[in-house]
């Protein structure tokens, strides 16, 4: 069987299963949408629509719930003319259908659907299996995001993390602060590289997700068992917002959305009460739009130069009896953590924003190497999401990040056995500083998305190259850009199709 990501257990059984025009499906009403989805896929492949029956003995495909299975887990048993799909919850049912999509080769035109009898028992290694897409540097709209959700769900990834705000653009409709959309969502140029030279062009770039866009995306993602996690970056990477509301900076001197990439010294003022009201107001509207249990607050790459020279920041730090500006940032994050906790949300921040005094309930997204002493202490005892840029930053060229390197991702690397239960999962990242259009986006993403899914689900990488073939064929049918050059490179996969 060529199933991607590789299931925990799978074996072929002697016998052949055939779906005919008179085949029937049995399913309880609670999971009928998934049974109908399978029927639609079968119809699209062979042209006939299966009938549903209330008599289980009449059915050739049976959907059945079993509370004893793991969360998101499922069993597919195909034997003696019957395909039985067993699952615990809606996600397990969804993933079972995705496995049957591959087993039955649905999507490929067939006169009759047949497959070898088989047994598949499966559940994920990690609960959090994510992909981050940066909408700030270059904006991608609803249609593109829906395509990404669909691709993610087909390989059992379950979190789409949207990087909505940064120095170069604010990409979400906020009613209470309309200048975030009128001013902060548009920049007058971008830093570009051409013929070995780097310069700023004068081509405007803008766009943002309306609230209706978000509602439609969240509903679509829910149908595909994907949570959409928003990121509002604070206190750094906020130049776009400060261009709209410069009074929220320490100097009041921010006048335009940043055109260059990199790190700016202009950040939210930690001593200004209006900043805390502004951020809480924005987060209130964010929480209304995104039902996912997490809100990402960024927290990385925060130069403290402006705070050092700001009277309000120094006064705030003195009043709180803090020992340094890192603790001032921790205080700031804690204010918003409590605000979000009251709304039933957990906060994620990147690991370089985590300090020893950061509340242990905050999830750390580990994307940079953790410093041995202070950094390691800050991570101890808290849940983490593993996102090492060395392995999962898909904006990097394929020469620097070939597929084989993605497949080497080990979420437990450097994590003591006693702490492995704190690893929530893994997340890939697609930063878009140098990705300007959808074709470039998918080329950088595919097929690295499949390698990410392999590591996130189970990391049984045997025969990955062989199992990937059907995915590449799907990309061709859907006219999606992807990189297949590694298939011709002997350095990427060995002759058995396994990773080096």
Secondary structure, DSSP 4 states (H G I P E B T S, - for coil): ---SSPPSEEEEEEEEEEE-TT-EEE--GGGHHHHHHHHHHHHHHHS-PPEE-S-GGG-SEEEEE-TTSPTT-EEEEEETTEEEEEESSHHHHHHHHHHHHHHTTTTS--SSEEEEEEEEEE--S-SEEEEEEE-SSS---HHHHHHHHHHHHHTT--EEEEE-EETTEE-B--TT-THHHHTTTEES--EEEETTEEEE----EE--B-HHHHHHHHHHHHHTT-EEEEEEEESSS-HHHHHH-GGGBSSS---S---S-S--S--B-TT-HHHHHHHHHHHHHHHHH--SSEEEEE--S---HHHHT-HHHHHHHHHTT-SSHHHHHHHHHHHHHHHHHTTT-EEEEEGGG--TTS-TTSEEEE-SPPPTTHHHHHHTTS-EEE--HHHHBTTS-TTTS-HHHHTT--TTTT--GGGGGGEEEEEEEE--TT--SHHHHHHHHTTHHHHHHHHHHT---TTHHHHHHHHHHHHHHTT-----GGGG-TTTB-TTS-B-
